[in-house]
Amino acid sequence: LIDEIILDVKTAKKMDPAAKSYAEILFLYQGGHALITYRIAHWLYIRKHFFLARWISQHSRKRTLIEIHSGAILGHGIFIDHGAGVVIGETAEVGDNCLIYQCVTLGGTGKDIGKRRPTLGKNVMVGASAQVLGPIYIGDNCKVASNAVVLILYLLVLQKRECLLNQW
């Protein structure tokens, strides 16, 4: 748990040129706070302490304006930049070293059963106000443009595990 938190803080320092110190990230970044409480809540969730896990995640949502369901699966080295309004649903999965900007939703459409939310591969960047909805997979090293609405899988996946959602 501590190792995951340290890696998240190091990733934030690497990804955010405005970050002055590790202490600043640990104590002042709302994305960092949300990830720390998520990791504690997820630890409880996988041990079937569902109520306490959800209580912690809801308390964190009130404090940070970032909602990460305790049942979501987040990799290592995640950075939520300017995080207000981020929602990551219960069956969402986020790979290692992903960058998520403000007002992003990784949610469901209300029409699916079981796996209802998206999976992000490694090194994915999701731009501000993007909505990625439903049980789809966004491949490694992809970028989802700001204000994009992704409802169905329409990505080109190349042999080298690169994909194009939007030409940058």
N, C-alpha and C positions, 0 to 999 in steps of 0.2 A: 504494500500500500504506500509506504513512504517512498519507495523507489519510483513508483508511478507518478506521484506528486512532484518529485524532484525532476523527472523527465519532462513533465508538462511545463514546469517553470523554465527549464532550460530551452525548451522548444519556443515558448513565448518570447524569451530574450532573443533567440535567433531570428524569429519571424517578425518581430516588431522593432523597427529602428528607433521608435520613440522611447522604448524601455531603457531606463537608466541603470537599474540594478535588479538583482534577483529579489531583494527585499520588497522593492516597489511592486513587482509582479505578484509576489506571494500575499502581500497585505492589502494592495490597493486595486488590483484588477478583478472586476466582477466575474470575468470568464474563469479566472483562476479559482475564485471562491466556489463557483458553481461546479467546477470539475472536482475540487477537493470533496465537497459534500456529496457529489454523485458517487465518487469512489467509495466513500463510507457507506452510503445507502445501498450501492450495488453489492458490496460485501455482505450486508445484511440480507438483501434480496436473494442472493444465491444460497443462503443458509436458511431460507424459507421464513424469515422474519418480515413478512410482507407489509404489515401495518406500520411497523417502526421505520422500515425503509421508505415507504411512501410519505410518512410524516416528515422525515428528514428532507426528502426531495421537495415537498410542498413548502416547507419552511425556507428552504434555499430559494425557491421560486419567488417567494414574497420579498426576500432580501436582495436578490440579484436581478430579477426580471428575466431570468433564464430558466426554462423548464426542461430538465432532463429526467425522463422517467427512470426509476431505479432498475427497471428490467432491461433497459437498452444496453447494448454492448459497445463500449468505446475502447479503441486501441490505445496505444501509448503515444505520447508526444502530440496531443491534440491542443490546438489554440483557438479559442473563441475570442475574436477581436471585436471590441465595441458591442458586447453581447446582448444588449437589451432586445427582448422580443424573440430570442432563439427558442425553438421548441423541438425537442428530440423525443419521439414517441417510444412506446414500450418495446416494440419489436424492431426498431431501427438498429443498424450496426454501422459504426464509423471506424474505418481502418486507421492504421498508424500515420502519424505526421500530417493530419488533415487540418486545414485552416477554414474556419467557419466565421462568416461576418454576421453583423446584426440582422435581426428580423428574419432569419432563415427558419423554415419549417421542414423537418424530416418527418412527415406524417402519413396518415392513411387517407383513403378516399371514402371510407365507410362501406365499401362494397366487398372487401376481401375478408377471408377467414384464415386464421393461422398467422402466417407471416404477412403483416399488413403494411409494413413500412419499409423504406428503402435501405439499401446497403451501399455504403461508400467504400471504395477500395482504398489503397494506400496513397498518400500524397495528393489527395483531392482538395481542391479549393472551391468553396461554395460562396458565391458573391452575395452582397447585401440584398435582402428581401426576396431571395430565391425560394421557391416552394417546390420541394421534391416530394411527390406524393405517390403512394402505392408501393407494392412489393417489387421494386426494380433494382437493378444493379448499376451503379456508376463506377466504371473501371478505374484502375490505378492511373495516377498522373493526369486525371481529367480536371477541367475547370468548368463549373456551371456559372453562367453569366449572372450578373445582378439582375433582379426582377424576372428571372426566367421562371416558368412554370413547367415542370417536367412531370407528366402524367403517365406516359408510356415509354417504353424503352425504344428510343430511336437513335441510338448512338452507333457510330461506326467503330468497331473494335478492330484494330490492326494487329498483325501478327506479333508485334513487339509490345503488346499490351498497352498501346497508346490509343487514345480515342479523341474524337473531335465532337464537341457539343456546340461550340461556338468558335469561330475564327477570331483569335486575339490580335 
